[in-house]
Amino acid sequence: MALLMEKGSEPFTDTEKADLEAIAAIKESAAIELKEKGNEYVKKGKKHYSDAIDCYTRAINQNALSDSENSILFSNRAHVNLLLGNHRRALTDCQEALKLNPSNIKAIYRAVKASLSLDLLDEAQDYCQKGLQLDPNNEELKKFDQKIGVKIAEIKKREAEVSKAVTEAKELVSAIENRGLKIGKEMYRELTGLRKPVLDKNNILHWPVLLLYAEVMSSDFIEDFCETDMFSLHLDMISFLLPNIFAEDQPLPWDPERNYKREFVELYYEAGSGLLSKEKILQGLLEGTAASHGQESGDEEKDSVEDFKHNTGSPKWIKVNERKTLHDVLRGPNFIIPWIPVSSDSVVFSVFYVVSKQSSFYGKFKAGKWAPPSI
């Protein structure tokens, strides 16, 4: 009997042929019925989606329909999987549907949606273009094609920005290392906005520099202090641009005795502070850039090394020669550039303390009886 025939054998009698044709007809009828039942389940709503998938699967497993009809079954199952959020399964069903019928426009449309949901933009774009070749006037595919193009352009732009930020940060770290400069632990918070040193096209570093009036903890901020500039240039510039500072006519509110005239002020820096690792410096320089997300913080124990402060319990103040350039001072053996966190960002400042020889505070400062406020 035909039902008991071995796989691959050919029917020899009319009866066997009739039996096989009858079985094929039954399976075809069952597959069509399952397909229609699956469609009904879809119309009934989300509670019946799993039943719809079961019907489409059983219809496919009948192996009784043409490639074109089976392609529709896979496409229908992909539709339900999309509704359920099973995007990977939906894409697989669309791929099976297109193997059977490459011109199944619904399968192509659903493959686009599934690929987009999986962030497979290149695949989504390929499916979109294939669909538009088959149906150039398909408005939905046109909208998807435009949307995908915008997303791909945004990603490429971001990747370029990340690459540029990383390259610039690495070049900056190399410039700092090549100069023998040292970056230290944080000192102050909430002083100003995000500022970082800049390496120009001539390989010259431009630093943000903070001048702190230690006596009253007021400050002046120099956004662009070229490493080849002498300190006297900027102190003279502050005096020229801000008449109240170092001026003869109107004293500052915190300097009624006019102690902070240009000829009386001296600059100092504090020797020693824990050092940061190269990785931590690079991470900080990338903050606020397109490459800031996903940067690992690293091992905190490796972020700093031993403290360079002397064991006297008070800071050691090094006087700055105003005729020296910033580069020369920063390269000093005891100068460690502090890392200053501001909100969620980090900045690298060169910090110098301004004191007046005329002020009573001067003796206290020089004797080591004053220390910067702790963070």
Secondary structure as UniProt FT lines:
FT   HELIX           2..4
FT   TURN            7..8
FT   HELIX           14..44
FT   HELIX           46..48
FT   HELIX           49..61
FT   HELIX           67..84
FT   HELIX           87..100
FT   TURN            102..103
FT   HELIX           105..117
FT   TURN            118..119
FT   HELIX           121..134
FT   TURN            136..137
FT   HELIX           139..178
FT   TURN            179..180
FT   STRAND          183..186
FT   STRAND          198..199
FT   TURN            201..202
FT   STRAND          205..213
FT   TURN            214..217
FT   STRAND          218..226
FT   TURN            227..228
FT   HELIX           231..241
FT   TURN            243..245
FT   TURN            253..254
FT   TURN            256..257
FT   HELIX           262..264
FT   STRAND          265..271
FT   STRAND          275..276
FT   HELIX           278..286
FT   TURN            287..288
FT   TURN            290..291
FT   TURN            293..294
FT   HELIX           300..302
FT   TURN            311..312
FT   STRAND          316..319
FT   TURN            322..323
FT   HELIX           326..330
FT   TURN            333..334
FT   STRAND          337..342
FT   TURN            343..344
FT   STRAND          345..348
FT   STRAND          350..356
FT   TURN            357..358
FT   HELIX           361..366
FT   TURN            367..368
//
